[in-house]
């Protein structure tokens, strides 16, 4: 990865159980693998033990940028990221109606979407890239059992992506989903969950290389991947 990419993006589930010792191992492995900048968001696994703040601190001390409603710029590209949340897609999305527990569930997804919108708005870069753990669209979770679609992402995450010129969106979480899709405004979305990459490109390393232009001429820039981009 360090040889083929300028920036390494990780889309959550950095640990199995959200333990600080797991984060320490990850940091050691990353330092051995690459000297390139690393940008990440946390996933649901990283919250399992309630020690996500300790995990974030270990990563930050290792100069790994953890985005949680935050933004950064590297080599002219702006990166915005949140974990995201679930709730469903399109007309099947859960609404804040009825029991208080349902309302809190939906508000969690809405809050994550607001954090993403705020992060995208702060970026002054002409090219923006978004990192999520949960999917913002239905298309990239297709392949999973339909019964669990609502737990794999939320349409509320799609709304800020459509409002801003985003060159690429990356997420994980849907291990048996679909590699690529687009938002309703045409923003390209990539599911880079490691189990999906391993199943889709057997015998190769489970990562993807996507090239974007730091100085685009169009409002929603995207340079298509070269034919051998999957490795």
N, C-alpha and C positions, 0 to 999 in steps of 0.2 A: 504493500500500500504506500509505503514511504517513497518508493521509487516512481510510482505512477501518478500520485496525486499531490497537489499543493497544500490541501487542507483535508484532515481526516474528520469526518462527521460520524458520530455515534448516536443512535436514536433510542437509547434507554435500555432497560434491563441489563445494566452493566454488571450486576451481581445476581446471584440466585436468591438470596434471602435478605438483601439489604444490610449486610454486616460490614462494619469497618474493615475487618481483616480481609474480606473479599475485595474491597475497594483498594486496599494496599497492594494486593497481588496484581490487580488490573494496572495500577500505576507502574509497577515494576515491569510488567509485560510491555506496556506501551512505550516506556522509555527505552527498552531494548529493541523495539521494533522500528521506531521512527523518531526523527527530530522535528517533524513538521507540526504545525499548529493542530491542536485537537479541540473540537467543539462538540458539546454533547447536551442532551437533556436526560432527565431521569425517567425510568419506566415504573410500572406498577410493582415489579419485583423489588425495586430499590426502596420501596416503602414498606416492605413486608414486616420488618422488625422495628419499625418506628424510629430508625436511626438515620433517616435520610439526610438530616442536617450534618451529621458526622461524615457520612459518605461524601456529601458535597464539599465539606471542608478538606478532606483528604485529597480530593481531585483538584480543588483550587490551589492547595499548597504545591501541587505538582505542575502548576501552570496549565491545567486543563480548564477550558472555559465551560462552565455549566450554565446553561440558559434556562431561566424560569421566569418568563415574562421579560427577559432582558434581550439586549441586542449588542452586537459587536461588528467590527469591520476588519477584514483581513484581505490584503492585496486588492483593495478596491471593491470587494464583494461584501455586502451587508448580510449578516446572519441574525435571524430572530427565532426564538424557540420557546416552547412550553411542553410540558408533559401531555396536556390534553386530558380528555376524559371520554366516557362512553355516553350512551343515550339514544343512539340510532340515527338513521339517515332518512332524508327526503320526507315523505308524508308519514313515515313510521317512527319518527322521532318522538321521544317521551316529552310531554308537556308538564309544566309546573301546576298541576291541578290535583286537588284531593288532600291526601294525608301530608302532614308536615315532612315526613321522611322522604316522600316523593319530591316535594318541592326542594328540599336540600340537595337531593341527588341531581336534579335538573340545574339548580343554581351552581353546582360545582362545574358542570360543563360550560355554563354561561360565563362563569368567572374565568375559566381557562381561555375561552374565546376572547374575552376582553383583554386579558393579559397579552395574548398574541397580537391583537390589533394595536395595542399600545406599543409593543416592541417594534412592529413593522412601521408604525408612524414615526418613531424616533429615528429610523434609519434615513440618512441623507444619500446613501449610495444609489446609483442609478440601477444597480442590479441587486435584488433581494433574494435570499434563499431562506426557506422556513424549515425548521426541524421540529418534529412532533414524535411522540411515542404512539399515541392513538391515531387512527386514520381520520381524515376530514371528509372522505367520500366513500360511498358504497362500493365503487368499482374495484378498489384494490383489496377488499376483503372477500370478494367473490371467490369461492373455492373452500371457504370455511362453511360449517353447517349454518344454514340460514337462521336457525334458532338462536345463534349467539351473535348475529350481526350487531345487535344493539349494544353488546358489551365490547365491541372492537373499535368503536369510534363515535363521532358525533358530527352531525351536519352543521352544528354551531361553529365548529372549527373552520368550516369552508367559507363562511361569510367574510371574515377579514382577509382571507387569501384572495377572494374575488375583488375586494375593494382596492387592493394595492398591486402594483406590477411585480409579481413574483416570478422569478425565472424557473425555480424548481422547488418542490416540496418533498421532503423525505420523512417516512415514518416506518415503524416496525409493528410489533404486537400481533399482527395477523399472520401466523406461521404458515398457514396453508392458503393464503390469499392469492392475489394476482399482482404481477410485477409492476404494472403501470396503469395509470388512469388519468383523467383530467377533471378538474372542477367544472362547474357549469359555465364558468367564464373562460375555460380553456387552459387554466394553469396546470402544468404537468406535475403529476404526483407519482412518486416512486415508493413502493413497498420494499424495504431493504431488510426485512426480518431475516435473520441468519438461516433458520430452517428452510425458508422459502428459497433463498439464494442457493443453498446446498442442493435442494431438490431440483431446482431449475437449471443449474450449471454443474452437474456432477463432475468430479475429478478436478475442479478448479477451486481457487481460494474464494471464500464467500464474501466478496465485496463488489461494488460497482463503481465505475468511474464515470462521472457526468461532467461535461465541460460547459461552463457558462462564460459569457463575455462580460468583463468588468466595465466596458465602455460601449454599451449597446446603442444602436441607432434607432431601434424600435422600442415601443413602450413596454412590451412584455417579452424580453429577450430570452431566447433559448437556442443554443447550438446543439444539434443532434449528436448523440454519442457516435464515435467512430465504430466501425463494424466489430472491432476486437476489444470494445470497452469492457465487456464482462470478463473478469479474471477470477 
